[in-house]
Amino acid sequence: MKLPHLEPLIFAKKIIRKDENNSIVFCEFQELPTLTTFIEAAAQSSSSFVDQSKPKLGFLATVKNIEQHREFDSLQYHIHLKLEAQIAEFKQFYFEVFNLSNTTEPYISGNFSVIIKEA
C-alpha cells in the first residue's frame, strides 16, 4: 500500500481482499495499539479503495459510533471496511477490527469518513 506516512506510523500493510464495497486489510503495530491508533489504521486502510497508481492525499474527516468490544492483546489485526457512501472526494466507511485468528468477535467497530484528493 502506498501511504505518505513513515515508520513507525504505517499500520496498514497489505490488502488481503477487496471488492467494490468491501476490503480486508492486514495491519501491524510495533507495540500494543490504542483506540486512536486503530482509528488511524482504519483511515489508512481506506486507501484500499483508491487507485494506487496515482498519488493521493487523504484526510480523516469524521469519526463516530466507535465502540471497543474487547481488550487489545495482539500486534497484528485485520481491519474489515465497508464503503457505505461516496460523494465525489468524500467517502464514508463502517469498520470492524479482528484478531487474525478470530473473525467473529470484533475488537472495535465504528464509522469514519475521509476526503481523498488528487495530490
DOGU-825115 format. One record per residue: residue number from 0; residue in three letters; x, y, z of N, C-alpha, C in turn. Coordinates in pm, whole numbers, plus 50000, padded with zeros to 5 digits. Example, Ala and Ser with C-alpha at 12.3 -4.5 7.8 and 13.67 -1.06 7.14 Angstrom:
<atoms>
@pos=0; code=Ala; n_x=51319; n_y=49431; n_z=50780; ca_x=51230; ca_y=49550; ca_z=50780; c_x=51320; c_y=49670; c_z=50780
@pos=1; code=Ser; n_x=51285; n_y=49775; n_z=50708; ca_x=51367; ca_y=49894; ca_z=50714; c_x=51290; c_y=50003; c_z=50787
</atoms>
This chain:
<atoms>
@pos=0; code=Met; n_x=50084; n_y=49883; n_z=50000; ca_x=50000; ca_y=50000; ca_z=50000; c_x=50089; c_y=50124; c_z=50000
@pos=1; code=Lys; n_x=50051; n_y=50221; n_z=49919; ca_x=50128; ca_y=50345; ca_z=49911; c_x=50065; c_y=50449; c_z=50003
@pos=2; code=Leu; n_x=50139; n_y=50482; n_z=50108; ca_x=50093; ca_y=50582; ca_z=50205; c_x=50202; c_y=50686; c_z=50225
@pos=3; code=Pro; n_x=50164; n_y=50812; n_z=50253; ca_x=50266; ca_y=50916; ca_z=50271; c_x=50330; c_y=50914; c_z=50410
@pos=4; code=His; n_x=50296; n_y=50817; n_z=50492; ca_x=50348; ca_y=50808; ca_z=50628; c_x=50485; c_y=50741; c_z=50630
@pos=5; code=Leu; n_x=50556; n_y=50761; n_z=50740; ca_x=50684; ca_y=50695; ca_z=50763; c_x=50669; c_y=50601; c_z=50882
@pos=6; code=Glu; n_x=50754; n_y=50498; n_z=50887; ca_x=50757; ca_y=50412; ca_z=51005; c_x=50794; c_y=50498; c_z=51125
@pos=7; code=Pro; n_x=50738; n_y=50477; n_z=51240; ca_x=50653; ca_y=50366; ca_z=51281; c_x=50503; c_y=50395; c_z=51267
@pos=8; code=Leu; n_x=50465; n_y=50493; n_z=51186; ca_x=50324; ca_y=50532; ca_z=51174; c_x=50252; c_y=50470; c_z=51056
@pos=9; code=Ile; n_x=50311; n_y=50372; n_z=50992; ca_x=50241; ca_y=50298; ca_z=50887; c_x=50188; c_y=50170; c_z=50949
@pos=10; code=Phe; n_x=50056; n_y=50163; n_z=50963; ca_x=49993; ca_y=50047; ca_z=51025; c_x=49931; c_y=49955; c_z=50921
@pos=11; code=Ala; n_x=49872; n_y=50011; n_z=50816; ca_x=49810; ca_y=49932; ca_z=50710; c_x=49920; c_y=49878; c_z=50620
@pos=12; code=Lys; n_x=49933; n_y=49747; n_z=50617; ca_x=50046; ca_y=49684; ca_z=50547; c_x=50009; c_y=49619; c_z=50414
@pos=13; code=Lys; n_x=49893; n_y=49552; n_z=50408; ca_x=49863; ca_y=49472; ca_z=50289; c_x=49712; c_y=49454; c_z=50273
@pos=14; code=Ile; n_x=49666; n_y=49468; n_z=50148; ca_x=49525; ca_y=49440; ca_z=50116; c_x=49510; c_y=49289; c_z=50104
@pos=15; code=Ile; n_x=49427; n_y=49231; n_z=50189; ca_x=49404; ca_y=49087; ca_z=50187; c_x=49297; c_y=49050; c_z=50084
@pos=16; code=Arg; n_x=49188; n_y=49127; n_z=50085; ca_x=49077; ca_y=49101; ca_z=49993; c_x=49005; c_y=49231; c_z=49967
@pos=17; code=Lys; n_x=48953; n_y=49245; n_z=49845; ca_x=48886; ca_y=49370; ca_z=49807; c_x=48783; c_y=49342; c_z=49701
@pos=18; code=Asp; n_x=48665; n_y=49401; n_z=49716; ca_x=48568; ca_y=49407; ca_z=49608; c_x=48517; c_y=49551; c_z=49600
@pos=19; code=Glu; n_x=48411; n_y=49573; n_z=49529; ca_x=48366; ca_y=49710; ca_z=49503; c_x=48338; c_y=49790; c_z=49631
@pos=20; code=Asn; n_x=48277; n_y=49725; n_z=49732; ca_x=48236; ca_y=49798; ca_z=49852; c_x=48298; c_y=49748; c_z=49982
@pos=21; code=Asn; n_x=48383; n_y=49648; n_z=49976; ca_x=48441; ca_y=49589; ca_z=50096; c_x=48588; c_y=49560; c_z=50077
@pos=22; code=Ser; n_x=48662; n_y=49570; n_z=50187; ca_x=48802; ca_y=49528; ca_z=50183; c_x=48844; c_y=49477; c_z=50321
@pos=23; code=Ile; n_x=48946; n_y=49395; n_z=50319; ca_x=49010; ca_y=49347; ca_z=50441; c_x=49157; c_y=49382; c_z=50429
@pos=24; code=Val; n_x=49211; n_y=49450; n_z=50529; ca_x=49349; ca_y=49497; ca_z=50525; c_x=49423; c_y=49444; c_z=50648
@pos=25; code=Phe; n_x=49542; n_y=49390; n_z=50624; ca_x=49629; ca_y=49345; ca_z=50733; c_x=49699; c_y=49466; c_z=50792
@pos=26; code=Cys; n_x=49690; n_y=49482; n_z=50924; ca_x=49756; ca_y=49592; ca_z=50993; c_x=49846; c_y=49536; c_z=51103
@pos=27; code=Glu; n_x=49960; n_y=49603; n_z=51120; ca_x=50057; ca_y=49559; ca_z=51220; c_x=50108; c_y=49680; c_z=51297
@pos=28; code=Phe; n_x=50126; n_y=49658; n_z=51427; ca_x=50171; ca_y=49764; ca_z=51517; c_x=50301; c_y=49721; c_z=51584
@pos=29; code=Gln; n_x=50385; n_y=49818; n_z=51619; ca_x=50511; ca_y=49787; ca_z=51685; c_x=50494; c_y=49767; c_z=51835
@pos=30; code=Glu; n_x=50386; n_y=49820; n_z=51891; ca_x=50352; ca_y=49796; ca_z=52031; c_x=50201; c_y=49788; c_z=52041
@pos=31; code=Leu; n_x=50150; n_y=49743; n_z=52155; ca_x=50004; ca_y=49726; ca_z=52167; c_x=49933; c_y=49854; c_z=52126
@pos=32; code=Pro; n_x=49838; n_y=49842; n_z=52035; ca_x=49769; ca_y=49961; ca_z=51984; c_x=49673; c_y=50020; c_z=52086
@pos=33; code=Thr; n_x=49638; n_y=50144; n_z=52062; ca_x=49536; ca_y=50214; ca_z=52140; c_x=49417; c_y=50237; c_z=52049
@pos=34; code=Leu; n_x=49310; n_y=50286; n_z=52105; ca_x=49192; ca_y=50315; ca_z=52025; c_x=49224; c_y=50414; c_z=51913
@pos=35; code=Thr; n_x=49303; n_y=50516; n_z=51944; ca_x=49336; ca_y=50615; ca_z=51840; c_x=49425; c_y=50557; c_z=51730
@pos=36; code=Thr; n_x=49516; n_y=50465; n_z=51764; ca_x=49597; ca_y=50406; ca_z=51657; c_x=49513; c_y=50315; c_z=51568
@pos=37; code=Phe; n_x=49410; n_y=50251; n_z=51625; ca_x=49319; ca_y=50172; ca_z=51542; c_x=49240; c_y=50261; c_z=51447
@pos=38; code=Ile; n_x=49199; n_y=50377; n_z=51493; ca_x=49125; ca_y=50469; ca_z=51405; c_x=49217; c_y=50515; c_z=51292
@pos=39; code=Glu; n_x=49342; n_y=50547; n_z=51323; ca_x=49438; ca_y=50584; ca_z=51219; c_x=49460; c_y=50467; c_z=51123
@pos=40; code=Ala; n_x=49472; n_y=50345; n_z=51175; ca_x=49491; ca_y=50228; ca_z=51090; c_x=49371; c_y=50207; c_z=50998
@pos=41; code=Ala; n_x=49251; n_y=50230; n_z=51049; ca_x=49131; ca_y=50218; ca_z=50965; c_x=49131; c_y=50324; c_z=50855
@pos=42; code=Ala; n_x=49170; n_y=50447; n_z=50891; ca_x=49178; ca_y=50553; ca_z=50789; c_x=49282; c_y=50518; c_z=50684
@pos=43; code=Gln; n_x=49398; n_y=50467; n_z=50726; ca_x=49499; ca_y=50424; ca_z=50630; c_x=49446; c_y=50312; c_z=50542
@pos=44; code=Ser; n_x=49369; n_y=50221; n_z=50600; ca_x=49314; ca_y=50108; ca_z=50525; c_x=49217; c_y=50152; c_z=50416
@pos=45; code=Ser; n_x=49157; n_y=50270; n_z=50434; ca_x=49064; ca_y=50320; ca_z=50331; c_x=49135; c_y=50347; c_z=50199
@pos=46; code=Ser; n_x=49268; n_y=50355; n_z=50202; ca_x=49341; ca_y=50373; ca_z=50076; c_x=49327; c_y=50250; c_z=49986
@pos=47; code=Ser; n_x=49275; n_y=50141; n_z=50039; ca_x=49248; ca_y=50023; ca_z=49955; c_x=49138; c_y=50051; c_z=49852
@pos=48; code=Phe; n_x=49064; n_y=50160; n_z=49869; ca_x=48957; ca_y=50196; ca_z=49777; c_x=48997; c_y=50300; c_z=49673
@pos=49; code=Val; n_x=49125; n_y=50333; n_z=49664; ca_x=49168; ca_y=50433; ca_z=49566; c_x=49269; c_y=50371; c_z=49470
@pos=50; code=Asp; n_x=49280; n_y=50432; n_z=49355; ca_x=49376; ca_y=50390; ca_z=49253; c_x=49517; c_y=50416; c_z=49307
@pos=51; code=Gln; n_x=49592; n_y=50310; n_z=49328; ca_x=49726; ca_y=50320; ca_z=49387; c_x=49831; c_y=50371; c_z=49287
@pos=52; code=Ser; n_x=49795; n_y=50380; n_z=49159; ca_x=49894; ca_y=50422; ca_z=49060; c_x=49911; c_y=50575; c_z=49055
@pos=53; code=Lys; n_x=49817; n_y=50648; n_z=49113; ca_x=49825; ca_y=50795; ca_z=49114; c_x=49837; c_y=50845; c_z=49258
@pos=54; code=Pro; n_x=49924; n_y=50943; n_z=49283; ca_x=49937; ca_y=50997; ca_z=49419; c_x=49807; c_y=51063; c_z=49466
@pos=55; code=Lys; n_x=49772; n_y=51037; n_z=49591; ca_x=49652; ca_y=51095; ca_z=49651; c_x=49686; c_y=51149; c_z=49789
@pos=56; code=Leu; n_x=49604; n_y=51239; n_z=49836; ca_x=49613; ca_y=51290; ca_z=49973; c_x=49481; c_y=51255; c_z=50041
@pos=57; code=Gly; n_x=49490; n_y=51197; n_z=50159; ca_x=49369; ca_y=51160; ca_z=50233; c_x=49365; c_y=51230; c_z=50367
@pos=58; code=Phe; n_x=49245; n_y=51270; n_z=50407; ca_x=49226; ca_y=51340; ca_z=50534; c_x=49111; c_y=51275; c_z=50609
@pos=59; code=Leu; n_x=49134; n_y=51239; n_z=50733; ca_x=49028; ca_y=51187; ca_z=50818; c_x=48935; c_y=51303; c_z=50851
@pos=60; code=Ala; n_x=48807; n_y=51289; n_z=50818; ca_x=48712; ca_y=51399; ca_z=50835; c_x=48624; c_y=51382; c_z=50960
@pos=61; code=Thr; n_x=48568; n_y=51263; n_z=50979; ca_x=48481; ca_y=51239; ca_z=51094; c_x=48504; c_y=51099; c_z=51150
@pos=62; code=Val; n_x=48474; n_y=51085; n_z=51277; ca_x=48477; ca_y=50956; ca_z=51346; c_x=48353; c_y=50953; c_z=51435
@pos=63; code=Lys; n_x=48275; n_y=50844; n_z=51428; ca_x=48155; ca_y=50837; ca_z=51512; c_x=48120; c_y=50692; c_z=51543
@pos=64; code=Asn; n_x=48042; n_y=50676; n_z=51647; ca_x=47990; ca_y=50545; ca_z=51689; c_x=48100; c_y=50442; c_z=51714
@pos=65; code=Ile; n_x=48213; n_y=50486; n_z=51767; ca_x=48325; ca_y=50395; ca_z=51793; c_x=48297; c_y=50318; c_z=51921
@pos=66; code=Glu; n_x=48306; n_y=50186; n_z=51914; ca_x=48286; ca_y=50100; ca_z=52030; c_x=48402; c_y=50003; c_z=52043
@pos=67; code=Gln; n_x=48458; n_y=49998; n_z=52162; ca_x=48561; ca_y=49898; ca_z=52191; c_x=48491; c_y=49782; c_z=52259
@pos=68; code=His; n_x=48500; n_y=49662; n_z=52199; ca_x=48430; ca_y=49545; ca_z=52249; c_x=48518; c_y=49455; c_z=52336
@pos=69; code=Arg; n_x=48650; n_y=49460; n_z=52314; ca_x=48743; ca_y=49370; ca_z=52383; c_x=48874; c_y=49443; c_z=52409
@pos=70; code=Glu; n_x=48952; n_y=49392; n_z=52503; ca_x=49085; ca_y=49445; ca_z=52529; c_x=49180; c_y=49407; c_z=52416
@pos=71; code=Phe; n_x=49272; n_y=49493; n_z=52382; ca_x=49369; ca_y=49468; ca_z=52276; c_x=49479; c_y=49377; c_z=52331
@pos=72; code=Asp; n_x=49513; n_y=49272; n_z=52255; ca_x=49606; ca_y=49172; ca_z=52306; c_x=49704; c_y=49120; c_z=52201
@pos=73; code=Ser; n_x=49714; n_y=49189; n_z=52089; ca_x=49799; ca_y=49142; ca_z=51980; c_x=49860; c_y=49262; c_z=51908
@pos=74; code=Leu; n_x=49958; n_y=49234; n_z=51823; ca_x=50019; ca_y=49338; ca_z=51741; c_x=49972; c_y=49332; c_z=51596
@pos=75; code=Gln; n_x=49897; n_y=49228; n_z=51561; ca_x=49851; ca_y=49209; ca_z=51423; c_x=49699; c_y=49189; c_z=51419
@pos=76; code=Tyr; n_x=49634; n_y=49260; n_z=51327; ca_x=49489; ca_y=49256; ca_z=51316; c_x=49449; c_y=49267; c_z=51169
@pos=77; code=His; n_x=49324; n_y=49230; n_z=51143; ca_x=49262; ca_y=49257; ca_z=51014; c_x=49156; c_y=49363; c_z=51035
@pos=78; code=Ile; n_x=49156; n_y=49463; n_z=50948; ca_x=49051; ca_y=49565; ca_z=50951; c_x=48959; c_y=49540; c_z=50833
@pos=79; code=His; n_x=48832; n_y=49520; n_z=50864; ca_x=48729; ca_y=49498; ca_z=50763; c_x=48659; c_y=49631; c_z=50740
@pos=80; code=Leu; n_x=48658; n_y=49676; n_z=50615; ca_x=48595; ca_y=49804; ca_z=50579; c_x=48478; c_y=49781; c_z=50486
@pos=81; code=Lys; n_x=48373; n_y=49857; n_z=50508; ca_x=48260; ca_y=49859; ca_z=50415; c_x=48237; c_y=50003; c_z=50373
@pos=82; code=Leu; n_x=48245; n_y=50028; n_z=50243; ca_x=48217; ca_y=50161; ca_z=50190; c_x=48066; c_y=50182; c_z=50193
@pos=83; code=Glu; n_x=48021; n_y=50276; n_z=50276; ca_x=47878; ca_y=50299; ca_z=50293; c_x=47824; c_y=50408; c_z=50202
@pos=84; code=Ala; n_x=47905; n_y=50509; n_z=50175; ca_x=47860; ca_y=50620; ca_z=50091; c_x=47980; c_y=50689; c_z=50030
@pos=85; code=Gln; n_x=47957; n_y=50743; n_z=49911; ca_x=48063; ca_y=50818; ca_z=49843; c_x=47999; c_y=50930; c_z=49764
@pos=86; code=Ile; n_x=48049; n_y=51051; n_z=49787; ca_x=48008; ca_y=51168; ca_z=49710; c_x=48135; c_y=51240; c_z=49670
@pos=87; code=Ala; n_x=48168; n_y=51234; n_z=49544; ca_x=48291; ca_y=51294; ca_z=49492; c_x=48411; c_y=51247; c_z=49573
@pos=88; code=Glu; n_x=48481; n_y=51336; n_z=49641; ca_x=48603; ca_y=51303; ca_z=49715; c_x=48575; c_y=51252; c_z=49857
@pos=89; code=Phe; n_x=48450; n_y=51256; n_z=49900; ca_x=48411; ca_y=51218; ca_z=50035; c_x=48367; c_y=51072; c_z=50038
@pos=90; code=Lys; n_x=48425; n_y=50993; n_z=50130; ca_x=48388; ca_y=50852; ca_z=50144; c_x=48357; c_y=50823; c_z=50291
@pos=91; code=Gln; n_x=48247; n_y=50751; n_z=50314; ca_x=48210; ca_y=50712; ca_z=50449; c_x=48220; c_y=50560; c_z=50461
@pos=92; code=Phe; n_x=48278; n_y=50513; n_z=50573; ca_x=48303; ca_y=50371; ca_z=50595; c_x=48248; c_y=50324; c_z=50729
@pos=93; code=Tyr; n_x=48211; n_y=50197; n_z=50732; ca_x=48191; ca_y=50123; ca_z=50857; c_x=48310; c_y=50030; c_z=50869
@pos=94; code=Phe; n_x=48366; n_y=50014; n_z=50989; ca_x=48480; ca_y=49924; ca_z=51003; c_x=48469; c_y=49840; c_z=51128
@pos=95; code=Glu; n_x=48534; n_y=49724; n_z=51122; ca_x=48548; ca_y=49634; ca_z=51235; c_x=48692; c_y=49585; c_z=51237
@pos=96; code=Val; n_x=48745; n_y=49564; n_z=51357; ca_x=48882; ca_y=49517; ca_z=51375; c_x=48877; c_y=49378; c_z=51437
@pos=97; code=Phe; n_x=48949; n_y=49283; n_z=51374; ca_x=48950; ca_y=49145; ca_z=51421; c_x=49093; c_y=49097; c_z=51444
@pos=98; code=Asn; n_x=49108; n_y=49008; n_z=51540; ca_x=49231; ca_y=48934; ca_z=51559; c_x=49248; c_y=48841; c_z=51438
@pos=99; code=Leu; n_x=49369; n_y=48807; n_z=51400; ca_x=49392; ca_y=48723; ca_z=51283; c_x=49326; c_y=48586; c_z=51296
@pos=100; code=Ser; n_x=49312; n_y=48535; n_z=51417; ca_x=49259; ca_y=48400; ca_z=51436; c_x=49110; c_y=48397; c_z=51471
@pos=101; code=Asn; n_x=49046; n_y=48514; n_z=51486; ca_x=48905; ca_y=48517; ca_z=51525; c_x=48833; c_y=48625; c_z=51446
@pos=102; code=Thr; n_x=48752; n_y=48584; n_z=51350; ca_x=48681; ca_y=48682; ca_z=51266; c_x=48533; c_y=48692; c_z=51304
@pos=103; code=Thr; n_x=48496; n_y=48645; n_z=51422; ca_x=48356; ca_y=48654; ca_z=51463; c_x=48333; c_y=48754; c_z=51576
@pos=104; code=Glu; n_x=48437; n_y=48788; n_z=51651; ca_x=48423; ca_y=48880; ca_z=51763; c_x=48513; c_y=49002; c_z=51743
@pos=105; code=Pro; n_x=48456; n_y=49114; n_z=51698; ca_x=48540; ca_y=49232; ca_z=51673; c_x=48593; c_y=49294; c_z=51801
@pos=106; code=Tyr; n_x=48711; n_y=49355; n_z=51789; ca_x=48770; ca_y=49430; ca_z=51899; c_x=48711; c_y=49571; c_z=51902
@pos=107; code=Ile; n_x=48690; n_y=49628; n_z=51784; ca_x=48639; ca_y=49764; ca_z=51770; c_x=48543; c_y=49766; c_z=51651
@pos=108; code=Ser; n_x=48444; n_y=49852; n_z=51656; ca_x=48360; ca_y=49880; ca_z=51540; c_x=48325; c_y=50028; c_z=51542
@pos=109; code=Gly; n_x=48289; n_y=50080; n_z=51426; ca_x=48251; ca_y=50220; ca_z=51418; c_x=48248; c_y=50273; c_z=51277
@pos=110; code=Asn; n_x=48230; n_y=50402; n_z=51265; ca_x=48222; ca_y=50470; ca_z=51136; c_x=48325; c_y=50582; c_z=51130
@pos=111; code=Phe; n_x=48372; n_y=50606; n_z=51011; ca_x=48459; ca_y=50722; ca_z=50988; c_x=48442; c_y=50765; c_z=50843
@pos=112; code=Ser; n_x=48482; n_y=50887; n_z=50816; ca_x=48480; ca_y=50936; ca_z=50678; c_x=48613; c_y=51002; c_z=50647
@pos=113; code=Val; n_x=48648; n_y=50993; n_z=50522; ca_x=48773; ca_y=51053; ca_z=50473; c_x=48743; c_y=51135; c_z=50349
@pos=114; code=Ile; n_x=48831; n_y=51229; n_z=50324; ca_x=48831; ca_y=51304; ca_z=50200; c_x=48961; c_y=51268; c_z=50130
@pos=115; code=Ile; n_x=48949; n_y=51218; n_z=50007; ca_x=49066; ca_y=51175; ca_z=49931; c_x=49073; c_y=51258; c_z=49804
@pos=116; code=Lys; n_x=49185; n_y=51331; n_z=49790; ca_x=49203; ca_y=51424; ca_z=49677; c_x=49325; c_y=51384; c_z=49596
@pos=117; code=Glu; n_x=49330; n_y=51432; n_z=49474; ca_x=49449; ca_y=51416; ca_z=49391; c_x=49563; c_y=51493; c_z=49456
@pos=118; code=Ala; n_x=49682; n_y=51436; n_z=49454; ca_x=49798; ca_y=51503; ca_z=49516; c_x=49846; c_y=51617; c_z=49428
</atoms>
